[in-house]
Amino acid sequence: MLTLGLQHMFAMFGATVLVPVITGLSMSATLLFAGLGTLIFHFLTKMKVPAFLGSSFAFLGGYAAVVAMGEAQGLSATESLPYACIGVFSAGIIYFILAGLFAAFGARKVMRFFPPIVTGPIIIAIGLTLSGSAINNCNQNWWVALLAIFIIIFCNIWGKGMIRIIPILLGVLGSYVVAACFGLCDFSAVKEASWIGVPFHWENTAFHVFADPNWGLVVSAIIAIVPISLATMMEHIGDMCAISSTTGINYLEDPGLHRTLMGDGLATMLASLFGAPANTTYGENTGVLNLTKVYDPRVIRIAAVFAIILSFCPKFSALIACMPAATIGGVSLILYGMISAVGVRNIVENQVDFTKSRNVIVAALILVLAIGISYSIGAIDLGFTKLSGLAVAALVGVIMNAVLPGKDYEFGTNAQGDKAVDFEINPSLRK
């Protein structure tokens, strides 16, 4: 069981550590709250669901938007990130609200307000608005970036067994090692880092904001990030469907979707308070379940304990922080493109009818507003707060879908469509 637990930690590792590398959040805090968040999720789901919670890619656009708004007001990226964490905390609260609605009214009635014609274009926009940063990082050294891209593609398409489950991790390791061999990495910070230390620091937490708060940026962060929870909620439901399909046990019925949503939401809220990324259930670990045929949730909890132990090693965090920007760029280039592709998949597999003018209008407004605002003015200034392109697009999409006649989406009637929102690379689940 210890060996299986290590394998699950190995599977989640590449994607989980990539989010703090891209955003600038604490690496140690990320590992700590991935482990704690997983244990909290298992407690709230009656120890029944074999799911691991790692860093969510869906909120990358939100972090970038808040950092841009903070820098426009004279704050550094490090000073702006705690404000983004407040926005992510607020998104976690939405999980609890939705869990209550699901318990009270059922999933089908609630999901009519968040159909694929809204969530699909939002997901597409998240990937496209991040694409510029990926190219900028690749531009540091295209050969290193291309090596990372090649390894990921090769492992994802032609790899066997565990190799296909962890293409991101292998892409990061391969390009990092080659870059180090050519002297492109500075390891002085690794030598100076201690072996044992506290996983997070007060100045990086959301609590630190309230020592001298910029209330305008607090409100802006909440408005910019909360709408992204529409996409992550769909991802969560898709992951629960995938895990149920893999194990042959209907976890949407027992312990229930409301419990799994609360577990995911509480893990995200706790992580964000201490400067770690939002959490989400991981497709890579579902792939390991499918590979090993061992569905015992205790194995996942062992992986969570390993992650917690590793979080108390600053030297390891420093080693990850020395990763070349080009490696990050190569991995991000595929990752951001995959996020957009997931949005397309969500629309296609749910058979959204684009012969209907109302669907064309909703999708068009979401895409143009999200991308246009992000690349032209950055955010819309309302005086008391600023709205990012993603926030405006999500709000307009939900409102237009609710107002325009002709809603025809019904959750639960298309099993393939319900699983079509997953931001992770998990080729073992494609069938």
ZAVOTI-309152 format. One record per residue (C-alpha): x, y, z. Coordinates in steps of 0.5 Angstrom, whole numbers, plus 500, padded with zeros to 3 digits. Example, Ala and Ser with C-alpha at 12.3 -4.5 7.8 and 13.67 -1.06 7.14 Angstrom:
525491516527498514
***
This chain:
500500500506505501508503494502505491501511495508513493505512486499516487504522489508521483502522479500528481506531482508534476501538475501540482508543483507547476501551478506555484511555479507559474503563479509565484505562489509558495511551493511548500504551502502548495504541497502542504495544502494539497495533502491537507486538502485531500485529507479534508475531502476524504473526511467530508466524503465519509472516507469513500472517494479515492480522489486526490486534490492538487493544484487547479489550473483553471484559476491561472487566468484569475491569478494573472488578472489580479496580479496585473490589476495590482501592478497597475496600482503600484503593487508587486506580483508578490504583494498582489497574490494574497489579494488573488487568494482572497478571490479564490477563497470566495470561489470556494464559498460558491462551492458550498452554496452550490452544494446546498442548492444541489441538496435542496433542488437536485443537480438538473435544476441547478445546472440549467443555469450553467450549461456548456454554452456558458462554461465551454467558451469561458474555459476556451477564453481562460486558455487563450488569455494565458497564451501570451505568458507561455510564449514569453517564457518559451522565448527565453530559450526555445530549444529547452521549451521545445524539448519539454513539449516533445517529451510531453507529446511523446509520453502522452501519445506513445507512452505505456502504463505509468509513463502515459499518466505523468507526461507533464512531470517527465517533460519538466524533469527532462528539459530541466536536467538538460538545461542544468547540464548546459549551465542554464540553472543557478542552484545557489538558492538550493545550497542556501536553503535549509533542509527543514522549515515552515511551509508558509510565511505570514506575508504570503497569506491572505490574512496579511492583506488585512494589516493594510488592505486595499479594499478596491483590489479586494473587491476586484479580486473577488469579482475577477475570480469567483466566476471561474468557479463555474468552470471548476464546478463543472470540472469537479462534476466531470471528475466525480463521474470519471472516478465513479466510472473507473471504480464502478461505484456511483459517488454522485449518489453516495456520499453524494455530489453535495459532499464532494463539492463541500470537500473540494470547496473547503480544501480550496478555501483553506489552501487560499488562506495560507497562500496556496493554489486552489485545489481540485480533484486530479485526473492523473490519480484517477488514471493511476486507479485505472492502471492499478485497479486498486481503489482503496481510498487509504492509498490516496491518503498515504499519498497525501501524508507524503505530500505533507512531509515533503512540504517541510523541506525548503531545499526541495522547494528551492530546487523547483524554483530554480527551474528555467523559465523556458521549461515552464514556457514549454509546459505552459504552452501545451497546458494552456492550449489544452485548457482551451481544447477542453472548452471545445470538447465540452461544447462538442460532446454536449452537442451544443446546437450552433444553428440556434442564434441564442447559442451563437450570441452567448458564445460570441459575447463570452469569447470577445469580451474575455479576450478583447478586454484582457488584451486591450485594456486589461480590465474595465474600471467601474470606479469602486472596482475593476472587472477582468475580461474573464469576470465580465465574460462569465457574468454576461454569459450567465445572464444572457443564457438565463434571459434568452429563450430556448434553454435546452440543456439538461444535466445527467442525460449525456454521460460523456458530456458530463465528463467533458470538463477536465483540465488534467492530462489523463489519457487513460480516461479517453475511452
***
